Amino acid sequence: QSSGMEADKMASLCAKRPNGDYRGVVRLKKLPSKAQTSASIIVSDIFEKKEGSTPKYNITENDITLVYLNDDQSAARIMHNGAEAYAIFISEKLAQEAANNVNNDLGIDAFVTTRGELYSAEHWAKMRAENRSIDLADINDDPGILRVRGLPFEANRQMIVDFFQNISIDNVFFPNVRPSDSKPSGECFVAFDQGISFAAKMCIEKNGQEISGRWLEIYESNQKELVNRCKAALRAIAHRDAHDVGVLRLRGLPFQA
């Protein structure tokens, strides 16, 4: 259960972002490169391009939100799909009309969505920007790192700590799940606080032993391999409550959810 302070914080956040169900928003995908860095071009060339007439939708640059799909915003200039845009209209009817009238010759995908989706897109874009650089402050300057393979899918940090008998373990990192099926990869990285020589000794002693009936393969590793395989885990350790288990993940939701 949330504490009173957490509840007040959540209520405050919701108050700042009202009308999440409002469907007067148009989402634009596959933007031309020149539109990926300019809200004014989106207004003039995509929505309000009417020869010899007054603006039809009365939409301005302030109604446009650009969301970058790449950590480096400058990359949007050379990527066909480097950014998306969200446009907020004064009515849901007008948003639907604008989406239907977007110039298909430009190859842009336009469809109506909600303010809630816009808020979510802004949130994840902010998270990507904050997490661009991986902070290795929680790993020793000269760590001994082992890569452990062949783990059962249910393996967790405590199982690894118990396997190594809690000897000089600085941290345990699990790689990102497999993108093809979202299952665990069956491996982890263990950082020891006694350095490389100690890790090499542990590698020799523990290689070929088992956890839950599964024989393990253990190799010496390094920071570069750890970062490449465990980016999500390294970002997570920056948050104090990263190991809390009071979170549910829902998959297979209907689109309207």
C-alpha positions in Angstrom: 0.0 0.0 0.0 1.2 3.5 -0.7 2.0 5.8 2.2 0.1 9.0 2.7 3.0 11.0 1.2 3.2 8.7 -1.9 -0.6 9.0 -2.4 -0.4 12.8 -2.1 2.5 12.8 -4.7 0.5 10.6 -7.1 -2.6 12.8 -6.7 -0.5 15.9 -7.4 0.9 14.3 -10.6 -2.6 13.3 -11.8 -3.8 16.9 -11.2 -1.0 18.3 -13.4 -1.9 15.9 -16.2 -5.7 15.9 -16.5 -8.1 14.4 -19.0 -6.0 11.3 -19.8 -9.0 9.8 -21.7 -9.5 12.8 -24.0 -9.2 11.6 -27.6 -8.6 14.9 -29.2 -5.0 14.0 -29.9 -3.4 13.0 -33.3 -0.3 10.9 -33.3 2.0 11.2 -36.3 4.5 8.5 -37.3 7.0 8.3 -40.2 7.6 12.0 -40.2 9.7 13.6 -43.0 13.2 14.4 -41.8 12.6 18.2 -41.8 9.5 17.8 -39.6 11.3 15.7 -37.0 12.9 18.7 -35.4 10.4 21.5 -36.1 6.9 21.9 -34.6 6.2 24.8 -37.0 6.8 22.6 -40.1 4.3 20.1 -38.7 1.7 22.8 -38.3 2.3 24.5 -41.7 3.1 21.5 -43.9 1.0 18.7 -42.5 -2.1 20.1 -40.8 -2.7 23.6 -42.1 -1.5 23.3 -45.7 -4.5 24.9 -47.4 -3.8 27.1 -50.4 -5.3 30.5 -50.2 -7.5 29.9 -47.1 -7.4 30.7 -43.4 -6.1 28.0 -41.0 -8.6 25.2 -40.7 -7.8 23.7 -37.3 -6.3 26.8 -35.5 -3.5 24.6 -34.2 -0.2 26.2 -33.2 3.4 25.1 -32.3 2.4 25.1 -28.7 -0.1 22.3 -29.4 2.7 20.0 -30.9 4.9 17.7 -28.8 7.8 16.0 -30.5 8.9 12.7 -28.9 12.3 11.4 -29.9 12.7 7.6 -30.4 16.5 7.9 -30.3 18.6 9.0 -27.3 20.4 11.5 -29.5 17.9 14.1 -30.8 20.4 15.2 -33.5 20.0 11.7 -35.0 16.4 12.5 -35.8 17.6 14.6 -38.7 19.0 11.6 -40.5 16.6 8.9 -39.4 13.3 8.3 -41.3 11.6 7.3 -38.0 13.7 9.2 -35.5 10.8 11.1 -33.9 7.0 11.1 -33.6 4.7 14.0 -32.9 1.5 14.5 -31.0 -0.9 17.3 -31.8 -3.7 18.3 -29.3 -6.9 19.7 -30.9 -9.7 21.6 -29.3 -12.2 18.8 -29.9 -12.2 15.1 -30.6 -14.2 15.6 -33.8 -11.6 18.0 -35.1 -8.8 15.6 -34.3 -10.5 12.8 -36.2 -11.0 15.1 -39.2 -7.3 16.2 -39.1 -6.1 12.7 -38.9 -8.2 11.7 -41.9 -6.9 14.7 -43.9 -3.2 14.3 -43.3 -1.4 14.3 -46.7 -0.9 10.6 -47.5 1.5 11.5 -50.3 4.1 12.3 -47.6 3.9 8.7 -46.3 2.9 9.8 -42.8 0.9 7.6 -40.5 -1.7 9.6 -38.6 -4.3 8.3 -36.1 -6.3 9.5 -33.1 -5.1 8.7 -29.6 -5.5 10.0 -26.1 -3.8 12.5 -23.8 -2.8 9.6 -21.7 -0.7 8.1 -24.5 1.0 11.4 -25.0 1.8 11.6 -21.3 3.2 8.1 -21.4 5.3 8.9 -24.5 6.7 12.0 -22.8 7.6 10.1 -19.7 9.5 7.3 -21.5 11.3 9.9 -23.7 12.5 11.6 -20.5 13.6 8.3 -19.0 15.6 7.5 -22.1 17.3 10.9 -21.9 18.1 10.5 -18.2 19.5 7.0 -18.8 21.7 7.7 -21.8 24.9 7.4 -19.7 25.4 4.3 -17.7 26.7 5.0 -14.2 29.1 2.4 -12.9 29.5 4.0 -9.5 28.0 0.9 -7.8 30.8 -1.3 -9.2 34.4 -1.1 -7.9 37.0 0.7 -10.1 38.8 -2.6 -10.6 36.1 -5.2 -10.2 36.4 -8.9 -10.7 33.5 -9.9 -12.9 32.2 -13.4 -13.7 29.6 -14.3 -16.3 27.4 -17.2 -15.2 25.5 -19.1 -17.8 22.9 -22.0 -17.6 20.8 -20.6 -14.8 17.3 -21.7 -14.3 14.8 -19.1 -15.4 13.6 -18.5 -11.8 17.1 -17.6 -10.7 17.3 -14.4 -8.6 20.0 -12.4 -6.7 19.7 -14.4 -3.5 20.2 -17.7 -5.3 23.4 -16.3 -6.7 24.6 -15.0 -3.4 23.9 -18.3 -1.8 25.7 -20.2 -4.6 28.9 -18.2 -3.9 28.3 -18.5 -0.2 28.0 -14.7 0.1 31.8 -14.3 -0.4 32.9 -10.8 -1.3 30.0 -10.2 -3.7 29.7 -6.5 -4.7 26.6 -6.9 -6.9 24.7 -9.3 -9.2 23.3 -8.2 -12.5 20.8 -10.0 -14.8 20.8 -9.1 -18.5 17.8 -7.7 -20.3 15.2 -10.3 -21.1 15.3 -11.9 -24.6 13.3 -9.5 -26.9 11.9 -12.3 -28.9 9.8 -13.8 -26.1 10.5 -11.7 -23.0 12.0 -14.7 -21.1 15.1 -14.5 -18.9 18.3 -15.1 -20.6 19.5 -17.8 -18.2 22.7 -15.9 -17.2 23.9 -13.2 -14.9 27.1 -11.2 -14.1 28.6 -11.3 -10.6 30.9 -8.5 -9.5 33.3 -9.2 -6.6 34.8 -6.5 -4.4 38.2 -8.3 -4.1 39.2 -7.7 -7.7 40.1 -9.7 -10.8 42.4 -12.3 -9.2 39.7 -13.3 -6.6 37.1 -13.6 -9.4 39.5 -15.8 -11.4 39.8 -18.1 -8.3 36.0 -18.3 -7.9 35.7 -19.1 -11.6 37.9 -22.2 -11.3 36.3 -23.3 -8.0 32.6 -22.9 -9.1 32.6 -23.7 -12.8 30.6 -26.9 -13.5 28.7 -26.8 -10.2 24.9 -26.7 -10.2 21.9 -24.6 -9.1 18.5 -26.3 -8.9 19.8 -29.3 -10.9 21.3 -27.1 -13.7 25.0 -27.3 -14.4 26.6 -23.8 -14.7 29.2 -22.5 -17.1 31.3 -19.7 -15.5 33.6 -17.4 -17.4 35.8 -14.4 -16.5 34.3 -11.2 -17.9 34.8 -7.4 -17.8 32.9 -4.1 -17.5 32.4 -3.7 -21.2 30.6 -7.0 -21.5 28.6 -6.3 -18.4 27.4 -2.9 -19.7 26.5 -4.3 -23.1 24.4 -7.1 -21.6 22.9 -5.5 -18.6 22.1 -1.9 -19.4 18.6 -2.0 -17.9 19.9 -3.5 -14.6 22.7 -0.8 -14.3 20.1 1.9 -14.8 17.8 0.3 -12.2 20.4 0.3 -9.4 20.4 4.1 -9.4 16.9 3.9 -7.9 16.7 3.1 -4.2 13.6 1.0 -4.5 14.8 -1.0 -7.5 14.5 -4.3 -5.6 11.0 -3.7 -4.3 8.5 -6.3 -5.5 5.3 -4.4 -5.2 4.9 -3.9 -8.9 2.7 -5.9 -11.4 3.4 -6.0 -15.1 0.4 -6.6 -17.4 0.8 -7.9 -20.9 -1.7 -8.7 -23.7 -3.9 -5.7 -22.9 -6.6 -4.7 -25.4 -5.7 -1.6 -27.4 -8.4 0.5 -25.7 -6.7 -0.1 -22.3 
